[in-house]
């Protein structure tokens, strides 16, 4: 069973002179600086403000580190997204050689937008994983994190979505992400499959 990121951080020496000579070291960098960020429940509703202090209930506390923290924070997430975004272009199903003319055009004629897309993807993953960053979509879906409007015109098929998911899986492996965190990231991505593929299912 793969050790969790928390276990590996606990075994790190107290000094800060680490050698960034492995992909795992790169992926873990920034964890200490960004860990401990709380993002869960707000205090009790204002209607309860009139109750005696003894009757007030404190907001629920997170039971452990968020996925965001376990992934290593924003720098680690950005590293994965950067690699993942470049790898999609090479994928024969969803990239520059895709049978989908819209995906093919995006990955060959609109790559000037790729840096901005990497930034937006990083914010999206950080928000979905429980980080302290707010994702604001350029084309809002049914929810703030909804992806249907942003991908509607690309008409992405379920097969193409699955190909992107496979690229994401390989990208997580590239950075030696433990199985628990890898599974949670892939599940969060898969939860939006219907939204991303909605454009391919719409009537012409």
PyMOL commands that place a pseudoatom at each C-alpha (Angstrom):
pseudoatom trace, name=CA, resn=UNK, resi=1, chain=A, elem=C, hetatm=0, pos=[0.000, 0.000, 0.000]
pseudoatom trace, name=CA, resn=UNK, resi=2, chain=A, elem=C, hetatm=0, pos=[1.455, 3.398, -0.991]
pseudoatom trace, name=CA, resn=UNK, resi=3, chain=A, elem=C, hetatm=0, pos=[2.239, 5.770, 1.906]
pseudoatom trace, name=CA, resn=UNK, resi=4, chain=A, elem=C, hetatm=0, pos=[0.155, 8.918, 2.119]
pseudoatom trace, name=CA, resn=UNK, resi=5, chain=A, elem=C, hetatm=0, pos=[1.602, 12.353, 1.623]
pseudoatom trace, name=CA, resn=UNK, resi=6, chain=A, elem=C, hetatm=0, pos=[1.107, 13.092, 5.325]
pseudoatom trace, name=CA, resn=UNK, resi=7, chain=A, elem=C, hetatm=0, pos=[3.295, 10.103, 6.295]
pseudoatom trace, name=CA, resn=UNK, resi=8, chain=A, elem=C, hetatm=0, pos=[6.048, 11.210, 3.950]
pseudoatom trace, name=CA, resn=UNK, resi=9, chain=A, elem=C, hetatm=0, pos=[5.937, 14.794, 5.212]
pseudoatom trace, name=CA, resn=UNK, resi=10, chain=A, elem=C, hetatm=0, pos=[6.164, 13.535, 8.807]
pseudoatom trace, name=CA, resn=UNK, resi=11, chain=A, elem=C, hetatm=0, pos=[9.352, 11.662, 7.969]
pseudoatom trace, name=CA, resn=UNK, resi=12, chain=A, elem=C, hetatm=0, pos=[11.054, 14.717, 6.429]
pseudoatom trace, name=CA, resn=UNK, resi=13, chain=A, elem=C, hetatm=0, pos=[13.989, 16.200, 8.455]
pseudoatom trace, name=CA, resn=UNK, resi=14, chain=A, elem=C, hetatm=0, pos=[13.457, 19.492, 10.219]
pseudoatom trace, name=CA, resn=UNK, resi=15, chain=A, elem=C, hetatm=0, pos=[16.030, 21.356, 8.127]
pseudoatom trace, name=CA, resn=UNK, resi=16, chain=A, elem=C, hetatm=0, pos=[14.973, 22.964, 4.883]
pseudoatom trace, name=CA, resn=UNK, resi=17, chain=A, elem=C, hetatm=0, pos=[17.918, 21.864, 2.723]
pseudoatom trace, name=CA, resn=UNK, resi=18, chain=A, elem=C, hetatm=0, pos=[16.088, 19.376, 0.537]
pseudoatom trace, name=CA, resn=UNK, resi=19, chain=A, elem=C, hetatm=0, pos=[17.423, 18.062, -2.726]
pseudoatom trace, name=CA, resn=UNK, resi=20, chain=A, elem=C, hetatm=0, pos=[14.843, 18.610, -5.520]
pseudoatom trace, name=CA, resn=UNK, resi=21, chain=A, elem=C, hetatm=0, pos=[16.299, 15.679, -7.480]
pseudoatom trace, name=CA, resn=UNK, resi=22, chain=A, elem=C, hetatm=0, pos=[13.141, 13.658, -7.972]
pseudoatom trace, name=CA, resn=UNK, resi=23, chain=A, elem=C, hetatm=0, pos=[9.694, 14.272, -9.359]
pseudoatom trace, name=CA, resn=UNK, resi=24, chain=A, elem=C, hetatm=0, pos=[8.265, 13.445, -5.911]
pseudoatom trace, name=CA, resn=UNK, resi=25, chain=A, elem=C, hetatm=0, pos=[10.349, 16.205, -4.273]
pseudoatom trace, name=CA, resn=UNK, resi=26, chain=A, elem=C, hetatm=0, pos=[8.969, 18.689, -6.809]
pseudoatom trace, name=CA, resn=UNK, resi=27, chain=A, elem=C, hetatm=0, pos=[5.443, 17.506, -6.213]
pseudoatom trace, name=CA, resn=UNK, resi=28, chain=A, elem=C, hetatm=0, pos=[5.721, 17.835, -2.420]
pseudoatom trace, name=CA, resn=UNK, resi=29, chain=A, elem=C, hetatm=0, pos=[7.231, 21.334, -2.525]
pseudoatom trace, name=CA, resn=UNK, resi=30, chain=A, elem=C, hetatm=0, pos=[4.985, 24.007, -1.049]
pseudoatom trace, name=CA, resn=UNK, resi=31, chain=A, elem=C, hetatm=0, pos=[3.010, 21.617, 1.198]
pseudoatom trace, name=CA, resn=UNK, resi=32, chain=A, elem=C, hetatm=0, pos=[4.238, 23.128, 4.441]
pseudoatom trace, name=CA, resn=UNK, resi=33, chain=A, elem=C, hetatm=0, pos=[3.542, 26.679, 3.302]
pseudoatom trace, name=CA, resn=UNK, resi=34, chain=A, elem=C, hetatm=0, pos=[0.016, 26.004, 2.139]
pseudoatom trace, name=CA, resn=UNK, resi=35, chain=A, elem=C, hetatm=0, pos=[-1.197, 23.332, 4.534]
pseudoatom trace, name=CA, resn=UNK, resi=36, chain=A, elem=C, hetatm=0, pos=[-3.616, 24.050, 7.341]
pseudoatom trace, name=CA, resn=UNK, resi=37, chain=A, elem=C, hetatm=0, pos=[-6.046, 26.066, 5.238]
pseudoatom trace, name=CA, resn=UNK, resi=38, chain=A, elem=C, hetatm=0, pos=[-9.592, 25.583, 6.454]
pseudoatom trace, name=CA, resn=UNK, resi=39, chain=A, elem=C, hetatm=0, pos=[-12.452, 25.941, 4.007]
pseudoatom trace, name=CA, resn=UNK, resi=40, chain=A, elem=C, hetatm=0, pos=[-15.377, 24.114, 5.475]
pseudoatom trace, name=CA, resn=UNK, resi=41, chain=A, elem=C, hetatm=0, pos=[-18.514, 25.213, 7.329]
pseudoatom trace, name=CA, resn=UNK, resi=42, chain=A, elem=C, hetatm=0, pos=[-19.403, 28.794, 8.228]
pseudoatom trace, name=CA, resn=UNK, resi=43, chain=A, elem=C, hetatm=0, pos=[-20.453, 29.685, 11.788]
pseudoatom trace, name=CA, resn=UNK, resi=44, chain=A, elem=C, hetatm=0, pos=[-24.014, 29.057, 12.932]
pseudoatom trace, name=CA, resn=UNK, resi=45, chain=A, elem=C, hetatm=0, pos=[-26.768, 31.013, 11.227]
pseudoatom trace, name=CA, resn=UNK, resi=46, chain=A, elem=C, hetatm=0, pos=[-27.591, 34.506, 12.439]
pseudoatom trace, name=CA, resn=UNK, resi=47, chain=A, elem=C, hetatm=0, pos=[-30.942, 33.277, 13.717]
pseudoatom trace, name=CA, resn=UNK, resi=48, chain=A, elem=C, hetatm=0, pos=[-29.118, 31.396, 16.445]
pseudoatom trace, name=CA, resn=UNK, resi=49, chain=A, elem=C, hetatm=0, pos=[-27.291, 34.480, 17.637]
pseudoatom trace, name=CA, resn=UNK, resi=50, chain=A, elem=C, hetatm=0, pos=[-30.032, 35.138, 20.208]
pseudoatom trace, name=CA, resn=UNK, resi=51, chain=A, elem=C, hetatm=0, pos=[-29.573, 31.764, 21.894]
pseudoatom trace, name=CA, resn=UNK, resi=52, chain=A, elem=C, hetatm=0, pos=[-27.521, 31.601, 25.099]
pseudoatom trace, name=CA, resn=UNK, resi=53, chain=A, elem=C, hetatm=0, pos=[-23.831, 30.892, 24.521]
pseudoatom trace, name=CA, resn=UNK, resi=54, chain=A, elem=C, hetatm=0, pos=[-24.182, 27.451, 26.063]
pseudoatom trace, name=CA, resn=UNK, resi=55, chain=A, elem=C, hetatm=0, pos=[-26.688, 26.476, 23.386]
pseudoatom trace, name=CA, resn=UNK, resi=56, chain=A, elem=C, hetatm=0, pos=[-24.471, 27.512, 20.490]
pseudoatom trace, name=CA, resn=UNK, resi=57, chain=A, elem=C, hetatm=0, pos=[-22.829, 24.761, 18.488]
pseudoatom trace, name=CA, resn=UNK, resi=58, chain=A, elem=C, hetatm=0, pos=[-19.391, 25.310, 16.973]
pseudoatom trace, name=CA, resn=UNK, resi=59, chain=A, elem=C, hetatm=0, pos=[-18.928, 24.809, 13.244]
pseudoatom trace, name=CA, resn=UNK, resi=60, chain=A, elem=C, hetatm=0, pos=[-17.858, 21.328, 12.248]
pseudoatom trace, name=CA, resn=UNK, resi=61, chain=A, elem=C, hetatm=0, pos=[-14.126, 20.874, 11.855]
pseudoatom trace, name=CA, resn=UNK, resi=62, chain=A, elem=C, hetatm=0, pos=[-12.536, 18.960, 8.976]
pseudoatom trace, name=CA, resn=UNK, resi=63, chain=A, elem=C, hetatm=0, pos=[-11.677, 15.435, 10.066]
pseudoatom trace, name=CA, resn=UNK, resi=64, chain=A, elem=C, hetatm=0, pos=[-8.265, 15.645, 8.382]
pseudoatom trace, name=CA, resn=UNK, resi=65, chain=A, elem=C, hetatm=0, pos=[-6.242, 17.372, 5.688]
pseudoatom trace, name=CA, resn=UNK, resi=66, chain=A, elem=C, hetatm=0, pos=[-8.149, 18.233, 2.527]
pseudoatom trace, name=CA, resn=UNK, resi=67, chain=A, elem=C, hetatm=0, pos=[-7.310, 16.643, -0.800]
pseudoatom trace, name=CA, resn=UNK, resi=68, chain=A, elem=C, hetatm=0, pos=[-5.753, 19.972, -1.749]
pseudoatom trace, name=CA, resn=UNK, resi=69, chain=A, elem=C, hetatm=0, pos=[-3.315, 19.737, 1.159]
pseudoatom trace, name=CA, resn=UNK, resi=70, chain=A, elem=C, hetatm=0, pos=[-2.606, 16.060, 0.556]
pseudoatom trace, name=CA, resn=UNK, resi=71, chain=A, elem=C, hetatm=0, pos=[-1.742, 16.800, -3.067]
pseudoatom trace, name=CA, resn=UNK, resi=72, chain=A, elem=C, hetatm=0, pos=[0.864, 19.296, -1.920]
pseudoatom trace, name=CA, resn=UNK, resi=73, chain=A, elem=C, hetatm=0, pos=[-0.925, 22.607, -2.446]
pseudoatom trace, name=CA, resn=UNK, resi=74, chain=A, elem=C, hetatm=0, pos=[-1.071, 24.990, -5.367]
pseudoatom trace, name=CA, resn=UNK, resi=75, chain=A, elem=C, hetatm=0, pos=[2.493, 24.539, -6.637]
pseudoatom trace, name=CA, resn=UNK, resi=76, chain=A, elem=C, hetatm=0, pos=[2.192, 20.760, -6.819]
pseudoatom trace, name=CA, resn=UNK, resi=77, chain=A, elem=C, hetatm=0, pos=[-1.220, 21.004, -8.512]
pseudoatom trace, name=CA, resn=UNK, resi=78, chain=A, elem=C, hetatm=0, pos=[0.118, 23.534, -11.037]
pseudoatom trace, name=CA, resn=UNK, resi=79, chain=A, elem=C, hetatm=0, pos=[2.985, 21.190, -11.912]
pseudoatom trace, name=CA, resn=UNK, resi=80, chain=A, elem=C, hetatm=0, pos=[0.594, 18.330, -12.656]
pseudoatom trace, name=CA, resn=UNK, resi=81, chain=A, elem=C, hetatm=0, pos=[-1.777, 20.550, -14.657]
pseudoatom trace, name=CA, resn=UNK, resi=82, chain=A, elem=C, hetatm=0, pos=[1.097, 21.930, -16.717]
pseudoatom trace, name=CA, resn=UNK, resi=83, chain=A, elem=C, hetatm=0, pos=[2.303, 18.437, -17.629]
pseudoatom trace, name=CA, resn=UNK, resi=84, chain=A, elem=C, hetatm=0, pos=[-1.236, 17.105, -18.149]
pseudoatom trace, name=CA, resn=UNK, resi=85, chain=A, elem=C, hetatm=0, pos=[-2.187, 19.965, -20.484]
pseudoatom trace, name=CA, resn=UNK, resi=86, chain=A, elem=C, hetatm=0, pos=[0.846, 19.377, -22.685]
pseudoatom trace, name=CA, resn=UNK, resi=87, chain=A, elem=C, hetatm=0, pos=[0.223, 15.628, -22.791]
pseudoatom trace, name=CA, resn=UNK, resi=88, chain=A, elem=C, hetatm=0, pos=[-3.375, 16.041, -23.998]
pseudoatom trace, name=CA, resn=UNK, resi=89, chain=A, elem=C, hetatm=0, pos=[-2.085, 17.649, -27.183]
pseudoatom trace, name=CA, resn=UNK, resi=90, chain=A, elem=C, hetatm=0, pos=[-0.149, 14.446, -27.973]
pseudoatom trace, name=CA, resn=UNK, resi=91, chain=A, elem=C, hetatm=0, pos=[-3.100, 12.123, -27.347]
pseudoatom trace, name=CA, resn=UNK, resi=92, chain=A, elem=C, hetatm=0, pos=[-4.337, 10.514, -30.596]
pseudoatom trace, name=CA, resn=UNK, resi=93, chain=A, elem=C, hetatm=0, pos=[-7.983, 10.543, -29.508]
pseudoatom trace, name=CA, resn=UNK, resi=94, chain=A, elem=C, hetatm=0, pos=[-8.391, 13.907, -27.799]
pseudoatom trace, name=CA, resn=UNK, resi=95, chain=A, elem=C, hetatm=0, pos=[-5.385, 15.882, -29.039]
pseudoatom trace, name=CA, resn=UNK, resi=96, chain=A, elem=C, hetatm=0, pos=[-3.971, 17.399, -32.198]
pseudoatom trace, name=CA, resn=UNK, resi=97, chain=A, elem=C, hetatm=0, pos=[-4.700, 14.253, -34.262]
pseudoatom trace, name=CA, resn=UNK, resi=98, chain=A, elem=C, hetatm=0, pos=[-8.231, 13.783, -32.957]
pseudoatom trace, name=CA, resn=UNK, resi=99, chain=A, elem=C, hetatm=0, pos=[-11.002, 12.693, -35.300]
pseudoatom trace, name=CA, resn=UNK, resi=100, chain=A, elem=C, hetatm=0, pos=[-13.061, 15.466, -33.691]
pseudoatom trace, name=CA, resn=UNK, resi=101, chain=A, elem=C, hetatm=0, pos=[-12.401, 18.502, -35.936]
pseudoatom trace, name=CA, resn=UNK, resi=102, chain=A, elem=C, hetatm=0, pos=[-13.098, 20.931, -33.086]
pseudoatom trace, name=CA, resn=UNK, resi=103, chain=A, elem=C, hetatm=0, pos=[-10.559, 19.331, -30.778]
pseudoatom trace, name=CA, resn=UNK, resi=104, chain=A, elem=C, hetatm=0, pos=[-8.087, 19.047, -33.630]
pseudoatom trace, name=CA, resn=UNK, resi=105, chain=A, elem=C, hetatm=0, pos=[-8.424, 22.745, -34.434]
pseudoatom trace, name=CA, resn=UNK, resi=106, chain=A, elem=C, hetatm=0, pos=[-8.083, 23.768, -30.787]
pseudoatom trace, name=CA, resn=UNK, resi=107, chain=A, elem=C, hetatm=0, pos=[-4.883, 21.762, -30.353]
pseudoatom trace, name=CA, resn=UNK, resi=108, chain=A, elem=C, hetatm=0, pos=[-3.287, 23.037, -33.555]
pseudoatom trace, name=CA, resn=UNK, resi=109, chain=A, elem=C, hetatm=0, pos=[-4.569, 26.580, -34.134]
pseudoatom trace, name=CA, resn=UNK, resi=110, chain=A, elem=C, hetatm=0, pos=[-5.511, 27.932, -30.697]
pseudoatom trace, name=CA, resn=UNK, resi=111, chain=A, elem=C, hetatm=0, pos=[-2.500, 26.994, -28.579]
pseudoatom trace, name=CA, resn=UNK, resi=112, chain=A, elem=C, hetatm=0, pos=[-1.899, 30.664, -27.838]
pseudoatom trace, name=CA, resn=UNK, resi=113, chain=A, elem=C, hetatm=0, pos=[-4.670, 30.259, -25.281]
pseudoatom trace, name=CA, resn=UNK, resi=114, chain=A, elem=C, hetatm=0, pos=[-2.991, 27.296, -23.581]
pseudoatom trace, name=CA, resn=UNK, resi=115, chain=A, elem=C, hetatm=0, pos=[-1.193, 29.279, -20.822]
pseudoatom trace, name=CA, resn=UNK, resi=116, chain=A, elem=C, hetatm=0, pos=[-4.490, 30.806, -19.750]
pseudoatom trace, name=CA, resn=UNK, resi=117, chain=A, elem=C, hetatm=0, pos=[-6.190, 27.427, -19.885]
pseudoatom trace, name=CA, resn=UNK, resi=118, chain=A, elem=C, hetatm=0, pos=[-3.485, 25.938, -17.676]
pseudoatom trace, name=CA, resn=UNK, resi=119, chain=A, elem=C, hetatm=0, pos=[-4.110, 28.736, -15.169]
pseudoatom trace, name=CA, resn=UNK, resi=120, chain=A, elem=C, hetatm=0, pos=[-7.868, 28.116, -15.200]
pseudoatom trace, name=CA, resn=UNK, resi=121, chain=A, elem=C, hetatm=0, pos=[-7.417, 24.354, -14.887]
pseudoatom trace, name=CA, resn=UNK, resi=122, chain=A, elem=C, hetatm=0, pos=[-5.113, 24.851, -11.911]
pseudoatom trace, name=CA, resn=UNK, resi=123, chain=A, elem=C, hetatm=0, pos=[-7.676, 27.044, -10.158]
pseudoatom trace, name=CA, resn=UNK, resi=124, chain=A, elem=C, hetatm=0, pos=[-10.436, 24.535, -10.940]
pseudoatom trace, name=CA, resn=UNK, resi=125, chain=A, elem=C, hetatm=0, pos=[-8.519, 21.593, -9.456]
pseudoatom trace, name=CA, resn=UNK, resi=126, chain=A, elem=C, hetatm=0, pos=[-7.534, 23.681, -6.429]
pseudoatom trace, name=CA, resn=UNK, resi=127, chain=A, elem=C, hetatm=0, pos=[-11.169, 24.618, -5.817]
pseudoatom trace, name=CA, resn=UNK, resi=128, chain=A, elem=C, hetatm=0, pos=[-12.539, 21.102, -6.382]
pseudoatom trace, name=CA, resn=UNK, resi=129, chain=A, elem=C, hetatm=0, pos=[-9.938, 19.619, -4.034]
pseudoatom trace, name=CA, resn=UNK, resi=130, chain=A, elem=C, hetatm=0, pos=[-10.781, 21.986, -1.178]
pseudoatom trace, name=CA, resn=UNK, resi=131, chain=A, elem=C, hetatm=0, pos=[-8.142, 24.671, -1.590]
pseudoatom trace, name=CA, resn=UNK, resi=132, chain=A, elem=C, hetatm=0, pos=[-8.455, 28.347, -0.613]
pseudoatom trace, name=CA, resn=UNK, resi=133, chain=A, elem=C, hetatm=0, pos=[-8.687, 29.642, -4.193]
pseudoatom trace, name=CA, resn=UNK, resi=134, chain=A, elem=C, hetatm=0, pos=[-11.885, 30.713, -5.919]
pseudoatom trace, name=CA, resn=UNK, resi=135, chain=A, elem=C, hetatm=0, pos=[-12.505, 29.521, -9.462]
pseudoatom trace, name=CA, resn=UNK, resi=136, chain=A, elem=C, hetatm=0, pos=[-14.503, 31.949, -11.599]
pseudoatom trace, name=CA, resn=UNK, resi=137, chain=A, elem=C, hetatm=0, pos=[-15.518, 30.399, -14.945]
pseudoatom trace, name=CA, resn=UNK, resi=138, chain=A, elem=C, hetatm=0, pos=[-15.355, 32.382, -18.167]
pseudoatom trace, name=CA, resn=UNK, resi=139, chain=A, elem=C, hetatm=0, pos=[-18.476, 30.524, -19.325]
pseudoatom trace, name=CA, resn=UNK, resi=140, chain=A, elem=C, hetatm=0, pos=[-20.448, 29.540, -16.211]
pseudoatom trace, name=CA, resn=UNK, resi=141, chain=A, elem=C, hetatm=0, pos=[-22.307, 26.251, -16.143]
pseudoatom trace, name=CA, resn=UNK, resi=142, chain=A, elem=C, hetatm=0, pos=[-25.215, 25.239, -13.934]
pseudoatom trace, name=CA, resn=UNK, resi=143, chain=A, elem=C, hetatm=0, pos=[-22.852, 25.598, -10.960]
pseudoatom trace, name=CA, resn=UNK, resi=144, chain=A, elem=C, hetatm=0, pos=[-19.695, 27.635, -10.432]
pseudoatom trace, name=CA, resn=UNK, resi=145, chain=A, elem=C, hetatm=0, pos=[-17.603, 24.525, -11.141]
pseudoatom trace, name=CA, resn=UNK, resi=146, chain=A, elem=C, hetatm=0, pos=[-19.878, 23.258, -13.913]
pseudoatom trace, name=CA, resn=UNK, resi=147, chain=A, elem=C, hetatm=0, pos=[-18.151, 22.560, -17.228]
pseudoatom trace, name=CA, resn=UNK, resi=148, chain=A, elem=C, hetatm=0, pos=[-21.000, 22.117, -19.701]
pseudoatom trace, name=CA, resn=UNK, resi=149, chain=A, elem=C, hetatm=0, pos=[-20.942, 25.613, -21.238]
pseudoatom trace, name=CA, resn=UNK, resi=150, chain=A, elem=C, hetatm=0, pos=[-17.147, 25.779, -21.502]
pseudoatom trace, name=CA, resn=UNK, resi=151, chain=A, elem=C, hetatm=0, pos=[-17.031, 22.518, -23.477]
pseudoatom trace, name=CA, resn=UNK, resi=152, chain=A, elem=C, hetatm=0, pos=[-20.337, 22.564, -25.339]
pseudoatom trace, name=CA, resn=UNK, resi=153, chain=A, elem=C, hetatm=0, pos=[-18.978, 23.831, -28.661]
pseudoatom trace, name=CA, resn=UNK, resi=154, chain=A, elem=C, hetatm=0, pos=[-16.168, 21.251, -28.685]
pseudoatom trace, name=CA, resn=UNK, resi=155, chain=A, elem=C, hetatm=0, pos=[-18.730, 18.429, -28.825]
pseudoatom trace, name=CA, resn=UNK, resi=156, chain=A, elem=C, hetatm=0, pos=[-16.525, 16.106, -26.799]
pseudoatom trace, name=CA, resn=UNK, resi=157, chain=A, elem=C, hetatm=0, pos=[-17.681, 12.490, -26.953]
pseudoatom trace, name=CA, resn=UNK, resi=158, chain=A, elem=C, hetatm=0, pos=[-17.609, 10.066, -24.000]
pseudoatom trace, name=CA, resn=UNK, resi=159, chain=A, elem=C, hetatm=0, pos=[-14.710, 8.262, -25.717]
pseudoatom trace, name=CA, resn=UNK, resi=160, chain=A, elem=C, hetatm=0, pos=[-12.745, 11.498, -25.969]
pseudoatom trace, name=CA, resn=UNK, resi=161, chain=A, elem=C, hetatm=0, pos=[-13.502, 12.331, -22.341]
pseudoatom trace, name=CA, resn=UNK, resi=162, chain=A, elem=C, hetatm=0, pos=[-12.222, 8.908, -21.293]
pseudoatom trace, name=CA, resn=UNK, resi=163, chain=A, elem=C, hetatm=0, pos=[-9.048, 9.521, -23.298]
pseudoatom trace, name=CA, resn=UNK, resi=164, chain=A, elem=C, hetatm=0, pos=[-8.460, 12.766, -21.390]
pseudoatom trace, name=CA, resn=UNK, resi=165, chain=A, elem=C, hetatm=0, pos=[-9.111, 10.936, -18.116]
pseudoatom trace, name=CA, resn=UNK, resi=166, chain=A, elem=C, hetatm=0, pos=[-6.453, 8.394, -19.108]
pseudoatom trace, name=CA, resn=UNK, resi=167, chain=A, elem=C, hetatm=0, pos=[-3.994, 11.235, -19.770]
pseudoatom trace, name=CA, resn=UNK, resi=168, chain=A, elem=C, hetatm=0, pos=[-4.801, 12.633, -16.322]
pseudoatom trace, name=CA, resn=UNK, resi=169, chain=A, elem=C, hetatm=0, pos=[-4.201, 9.221, -14.749]
pseudoatom trace, name=CA, resn=UNK, resi=170, chain=A, elem=C, hetatm=0, pos=[-0.803, 8.931, -16.438]
pseudoatom trace, name=CA, resn=UNK, resi=171, chain=A, elem=C, hetatm=0, pos=[0.079, 12.476, -15.409]
pseudoatom trace, name=CA, resn=UNK, resi=172, chain=A, elem=C, hetatm=0, pos=[-0.629, 11.674, -11.765]
pseudoatom trace, name=CA, resn=UNK, resi=173, chain=A, elem=C, hetatm=0, pos=[1.544, 8.580, -12.089]
pseudoatom trace, name=CA, resn=UNK, resi=174, chain=A, elem=C, hetatm=0, pos=[4.291, 10.710, -13.623]
pseudoatom trace, name=CA, resn=UNK, resi=175, chain=A, elem=C, hetatm=0, pos=[4.451, 12.646, -10.346]
pseudoatom trace, name=CA, resn=UNK, resi=176, chain=A, elem=C, hetatm=0, pos=[4.081, 9.496, -8.204]
pseudoatom trace, name=CA, resn=UNK, resi=177, chain=A, elem=C, hetatm=0, pos=[0.831, 10.631, -6.605]
pseudoatom trace, name=CA, resn=UNK, resi=178, chain=A, elem=C, hetatm=0, pos=[-0.279, 8.011, -4.032]
pseudoatom trace, name=CA, resn=UNK, resi=179, chain=A, elem=C, hetatm=0, pos=[-3.210, 5.806, -4.985]
pseudoatom trace, name=CA, resn=UNK, resi=180, chain=A, elem=C, hetatm=0, pos=[-5.645, 7.364, -2.515]
pseudoatom trace, name=CA, resn=UNK, resi=181, chain=A, elem=C, hetatm=0, pos=[-5.142, 10.895, -3.813]
pseudoatom trace, name=CA, resn=UNK, resi=182, chain=A, elem=C, hetatm=0, pos=[-5.009, 9.716, -7.426]
pseudoatom trace, name=CA, resn=UNK, resi=183, chain=A, elem=C, hetatm=0, pos=[-8.365, 7.961, -7.048]
pseudoatom trace, name=CA, resn=UNK, resi=184, chain=A, elem=C, hetatm=0, pos=[-9.954, 11.051, -5.505]
pseudoatom trace, name=CA, resn=UNK, resi=185, chain=A, elem=C, hetatm=0, pos=[-8.703, 13.332, -8.295]
pseudoatom trace, name=CA, resn=UNK, resi=186, chain=A, elem=C, hetatm=0, pos=[-9.963, 10.959, -10.997]
pseudoatom trace, name=CA, resn=UNK, resi=187, chain=A, elem=C, hetatm=0, pos=[-13.330, 10.623, -9.244]
pseudoatom trace, name=CA, resn=UNK, resi=188, chain=A, elem=C, hetatm=0, pos=[-13.692, 14.409, -9.053]
pseudoatom trace, name=CA, resn=UNK, resi=189, chain=A, elem=C, hetatm=0, pos=[-12.929, 14.646, -12.777]
pseudoatom trace, name=CA, resn=UNK, resi=190, chain=A, elem=C, hetatm=0, pos=[-15.292, 11.780, -13.698]
pseudoatom trace, name=CA, resn=UNK, resi=191, chain=A, elem=C, hetatm=0, pos=[-18.123, 13.477, -11.801]
pseudoatom trace, name=CA, resn=UNK, resi=192, chain=A, elem=C, hetatm=0, pos=[-18.240, 16.095, -14.589]
pseudoatom trace, name=CA, resn=UNK, resi=193, chain=A, elem=C, hetatm=0, pos=[-18.323, 13.665, -17.517]
pseudoatom trace, name=CA, resn=UNK, resi=194, chain=A, elem=C, hetatm=0, pos=[-21.982, 14.316, -18.349]
pseudoatom trace, name=CA, resn=UNK, resi=195, chain=A, elem=C, hetatm=0, pos=[-21.340, 18.064, -18.377]
pseudoatom trace, name=CA, resn=UNK, resi=196, chain=A, elem=C, hetatm=0, pos=[-18.271, 17.884, -20.605]
pseudoatom trace, name=CA, resn=UNK, resi=197, chain=A, elem=C, hetatm=0, pos=[-19.921, 15.506, -23.095]
pseudoatom trace, name=CA, resn=UNK, resi=198, chain=A, elem=C, hetatm=0, pos=[-23.267, 17.292, -23.138]
pseudoatom trace, name=CA, resn=UNK, resi=199, chain=A, elem=C, hetatm=0, pos=[-22.405, 19.126, -26.370]
pseudoatom trace, name=CA, resn=UNK, resi=200, chain=A, elem=C, hetatm=0, pos=[-21.877, 15.853, -28.267]
pseudoatom trace, name=CA, resn=UNK, resi=201, chain=A, elem=C, hetatm=0, pos=[-25.298, 14.612, -27.212]
pseudoatom trace, name=CA, resn=UNK, resi=202, chain=A, elem=C, hetatm=0, pos=[-27.218, 17.723, -28.254]
pseudoatom trace, name=CA, resn=UNK, resi=203, chain=A, elem=C, hetatm=0, pos=[-29.242, 17.693, -31.431]
pseudoatom trace, name=CA, resn=UNK, resi=204, chain=A, elem=C, hetatm=0, pos=[-27.418, 19.393, -34.374]
for i in range(1, 204): cmd.bond("trace and resi %d" % i, "trace and resi %d" % (i + 1))
show_as sticks, trace
zoom trace
